[in-house]
Amino acid sequence: MGRKNSSEPSIAMLVKKATRYNLNEYCYLRKLSVTSLYNGYISKKAAKILASDGIKVG
């Protein structure tokens, strides 16, 4: 889980910074898969939702 040996913040930190929710709550509200995001897989649907909330993911 998470990014090892990387200076980039994790997806959980980006979500927490952009919203007031932790990753589990955010995924529940937006109907996204928490395990996919933890494992690093970001679908087109998830990328679109994250971008609409101002969260930039690579």
C-alpha positions in Angstrom: 0.0 0.0 0.0 1.1 3.5 -0.7 4.0 4.8 -2.7 7.4 3.7 -1.6 10.5 5.8 -2.2 8.5 8.6 -3.8 8.3 12.3 -3.0 4.8 12.5 -4.4 2.0 12.5 -1.8 -0.4 9.5 -1.7 -3.9 9.6 -3.1 -5.2 9.6 0.5 -3.3 12.7 1.3 -4.4 14.5 -1.8 -8.1 13.6 -1.1 -7.7 14.7 2.6 -6.1 18.0 1.5 -8.7 18.8 -1.2 -11.7 17.7 0.8 -12.5 17.2 4.5 -13.0 13.5 4.1 -10.6 10.6 4.4 -10.2 8.2 1.5 -12.8 5.7 2.8 -15.5 8.3 3.3 -14.7 10.0 0.0 -15.0 6.8 -2.0 -18.2 5.9 -0.2 -19.8 9.2 -1.1 -18.5 9.2 -4.7 -19.2 5.5 -5.3 -15.6 4.6 -6.0 -13.5 1.5 -5.1 -11.2 2.2 -2.1 -9.1 -0.9 -2.8 -8.4 0.1 -6.4 -7.2 3.5 -5.3 -5.0 2.0 -2.6 -3.5 -0.4 -5.1 -2.8 2.5 -7.5 -5.4 1.7 -10.2 -7.3 4.8 -11.2 -10.1 4.2 -13.7 -11.3 6.7 -16.2 -14.5 7.2 -14.1 -12.4 7.8 -10.9 -10.0 10.1 -12.7 -12.9 12.2 -13.9 -14.5 12.4 -10.5 -11.2 13.2 -8.8 -10.5 16.0 -11.4 -13.9 17.5 -10.9 -13.1 17.9 -7.2 -9.7 19.5 -7.9 -7.6 16.5 -7.1 -4.7 16.0 -9.6 -3.5 12.5 -10.1 -0.8 11.3 -12.4 
